[in-house]
Amino acid sequence: MKFLLLFLCFSAVLAKVEIAKKCPDGWKWFERSRGGWCMKVFSDYGLIANAEAKCAALGAVVSGSQNANEIDWMLDTAVNTLKMPTKSSLFIGAKRTQRCLKLYLTKECSQLNSFSWTDNSTVGISGFRWLAGEPNNGGLYSNPFKK
């Protein structure tokens, strides 16, 4: 079975364009507390490992989402520009914490602390917008976005 994979890349190399606040064609500039970000949504088939490999080949990492503005841009790009089917997944740079990997929601594994950012730059919890009933902490994967 094939799944449409949409993912974001943030290029650490591209972050050095901070002063000009420009990104290469097809990439979007975002201002963050830790500096500028150039992000791009890609469409492909596969798993998160494929997204990580493609981003790495570009000198980038799968990006987290810092805030609602970034989430809205990601979803708008996926749906309107890439014509993402409604049952697709959008991978971001976040993974379930080891402690909460296979636990249901508890005080120690809540909606606020079950995931951590993997891009070494996204901070806080404003970048998570959960679907109703998510994360349920019942499986290995959750798509943290809702429209």
Secondary structure, DSSP 8 states (H G I E B T S, - for coil): ---EEEEEEEETTGGGGTTTT---TT-EEEEETTEEEEEEEEEEES-HHHHHHHHHHTTEEE----SHHHHHHHHHIIIIIS---TT-EEE-SEEE-GGGTT--S-SSS-TTTSEEESSSS--SSTT----TT---SSSS-------
